[in-house]
Amino acid sequence: MPALESRVPTDRSARYLRQFRTHAEAMASPRGDRVHAGNPRATGEIHLRVEGTDTRTTAHFAPWGHCTLTAEPEALVVRIDATDAAALHRIRDILTRDLARFGGGSLTVDWRDPD
């Protein structure tokens, strides 16, 4: 199963995690199909389910895979586990775009293979 991780340096990790969870929950709602409607990589039959706490949130992008965000004191840790390389890139692109928007350009998301 392909995977990627990013450790995003920030002292506001809990804030960005909550913002992501709220956004993902909106995408998972019945009206959420409009959220990424303009993104050709996000088309198709995708079912999103979100679960989380104030320190950890997981978004399941069925059938692509899932991502987990963990708020640490000095970083937001993001991990993607996907069914294949194409799904990995789709989830990566969605997360990268969303985090860039949430951070107003101040967040640096550098993806790497997990150790």
SVG drawing of the C-alpha trace seen along z (x, -y; Angstrom):
<svg xmlns="http://www.w3.org/2000/svg" viewBox="-27 -34 40 36">
<polyline fill="none" stroke="black" stroke-width="0.4" points="0.0,0.0 1.7,-3.3 2.1,-5.9 3.4,-9.5 4.1,-11.6 4.6,-15.2 5.7,-17.0 4.3,-20.5 6.1,-22.9 3.6,-25.1 2.7,-26.1 -1.0,-26.2 -1.3,-22.5 -4.5,-22.0 -6.1,-24.9 -5.3,-23.5 -6.4,-20.0 -9.8,-21.4 -10.1,-23.4 -9.3,-20.4 -11.8,-18.2 -14.6,-20.8 -13.8,-21.1 -13.7,-17.3 -17.0,-16.9 -18.5,-19.5 -17.2,-17.5 -18.7,-14.3 -22.1,-15.9 -24.8,-15.4 -23.9,-18.8 -20.2,-18.2 -20.0,-17.0 -19.6,-20.6 -16.5,-21.2 -14.0,-19.8 -16.3,-19.6 -13.9,-21.7 -10.9,-19.4 -10.6,-16.7 -8.6,-14.5 -11.5,-14.5 -14.1,-13.2 -15.8,-9.8 -17.6,-7.9 -15.8,-8.9 -17.3,-8.3 -15.7,-10.4 -16.0,-9.5 -14.4,-11.6 -13.6,-10.7 -11.4,-12.5 -10.6,-14.2 -8.9,-17.5 -5.4,-15.9 -6.0,-13.3 -8.4,-13.1 -8.7,-10.5 -10.5,-11.1 -11.4,-7.9 -11.6,-8.5 -13.2,-5.3 -12.0,-3.6 -8.8,-5.6 -7.5,-5.2 -7.2,-7.5 -5.2,-10.3 -4.5,-10.9 -3.6,-14.3 -2.0,-14.5 -1.5,-17.7 1.8,-17.9 3.1,-20.9 5.5,-22.1 4.0,-20.4 1.0,-19.0 1.9,-15.4 0.0,-14.2 0.1,-10.6 -1.6,-9.2 -2.2,-5.5 -3.7,-4.7 -4.7,-1.8 -2.4,-2.7 -0.1,-5.5 -2.9,-7.3 -5.1,-7.4 -2.1,-8.5 -1.5,-11.5 -5.2,-12.4 -5.3,-12.5 -1.9,-14.3 -3.1,-17.0 -6.3,-17.6 -4.4,-17.8 -1.7,-20.0 -4.2,-22.5 -6.4,-22.6 -3.5,-23.1 -2.0,-25.8 -5.3,-27.6 -5.8,-27.1 -2.4,-28.5 -2.6,-31.4 0.6,-30.3 2.5,-30.1 2.5,-26.2 5.2,-24.2 4.0,-20.7 7.0,-18.5 5.9,-14.9 8.2,-12.0 8.1,-8.2 7.4,-7.1 10.4,-5.5"/>
</svg>
